[in-house]
Amino acid sequence: MASKNSKPALKLLGRSDAAFPKKPTRDTLETFPNRHRNRSYWVSFECPEFTSLCPVTGQADFANISIQYIPNEMCVESKSLKFYLASYRSTPSFGEDVANRILDDLVAVLKPQEIKVVAEFAPRGGISLSVEAEHASDPYDDIPF
């Protein structure tokens, strides 16, 4: 990660030759410094074309993934998020695991004030699935005891 005064080392931005990762890993997620730390504000992403694989049947599961977060020190770079989400295409995962893994990986790299991931899966077999996973930082984490 870059220091506050240096330029971040973004590897994907501006590269058209980069290939999607084969599996999800938080190492794909790139960040840059939040230049507006003096206020709380929401950042929102919508991924209406998300796909993963059903771990039982191997069939494609389609979902809309919504991510909203209040940044702390860092923000996620959108192209790296796109590559990260695309890496689920060949990953067998239950919907509950998808939403919670995305949340866990974003919390690990961003350490946001608040974050919410909503995964709304398209109906299969006459039933749809919606998963909401949330995380809020503890305001007392930085206070030494």
N, C-alpha and C positions, 0 to 999 in steps of 0.2 A: 504494500500500500504506500501511497505517496504521502509525503508530509504536507502540511497545510499550505506551504509556499511553493512547493514543487508541482510540476505538471504530472498528473496521474499517468501510470503506464498502462493504458488501455490497449489490449491486444487485438480485439475484434473490430472496433469501430474503424470504418474506412477501408476494410478489407472485404473484397467480394469473393475471394478465393477460399475463405475459411469454410470448413466442413462442419456439419452438426456433430456433436459428440454422440458416441454410441450408447452411453448411459448417463443418467443424471449424476452430477457431482457438483458440490458447492464451489469447487475450484473454477468452474465455468463462469460464475458470477463475478463480474468486475465492478468496482466501486470508484466513486470520485468524491472529493470533499463537499460537504453541505456548506454552501456559502451564506446560508440564511439561518444560522444557528440562533439568531436573536429572536426568532419567532417559531411558533408551532404551525405547521401547515401540512396538509395531506397530499400525498402523491398517489395517483391511481393508475393501474394498468388493467386492461381487458384483453383476454386471449380467447376469442370466440371459436378458434379452430384447434383447440387442444385435443390431442389424441394420446391414448395409452392403450395397453393391451389387457384384456381380461385375463387374470392369472389362471382361471379355470378352463375357459374355452379357447383362449388365444385370439378371440375376435377383438376388433377395434372398439374401444369405448371413446365416445366423443363428449367433450365438455366445454363449457365456458368457464374459464378461470378468471376471477377478479381478485386483484391484490390492491390493498390500500394500506399505506403506512405513513406515520409521522417520522421523518428522519431525525436522527441524532447527529453524530459526527459525519456519517457517510450516506451517500445515495447510490442506488444500483443503476448501472448503465443499461439502457433499454435493449441494446442489441445483444448484450451478454445474457440478459434475462430471456430474450427470444430464443437464443441457442440452448439455454438451460431447459426451458419448457419443451422445446422440440425434441430434446433427448429422451423424453418419456415415450415417444412414438413406438419404440421397440422394447419397452420395459413393462413386463407384466406387473400390474399393481391394482389393488383394490382402491376404490375411490377415496375411502377414508385415509388410506396410506398416502395417496397422492397429495391431498390437501395438507396433511400434517407434515409430510416430508418437505414440501415447498416452504411451509411456514418455518420449520426447524432450520432449513438451509439459509433462508433469508435472515432469520434472527441471528444466526451464527456470523454471517458476514457483515450485517448492517448494525446490529444492536440498536434497533429503532426504539423510539419512545413507545409507539404502539404499532401493531400490524394486524391485519385481518386478511385471511385467504378464504375465498368462497369458491368451491368447485361444484358447478351445476351440471350433472351428467345427463345426457340425452336418454330418453326412455329406452329400455331394453326389456322385452318380455312383458310390456304393459306397465312398467313401473320406472320412475325416474329417481335419481339420488341427488341430494344436495348436502354438501358437507361444509361447515363453517368452522375454521380454526383461528383462534385469536391469541395474541400475546401482548402484554403490557409490561414495560420495564418497571422495576421497583425503584421508586424515587429515593429510597434510602440506601441503594447499592453503593453509592460513593461515599457514604459517611462511615469513617472508621470508628470502631467501638473499642 
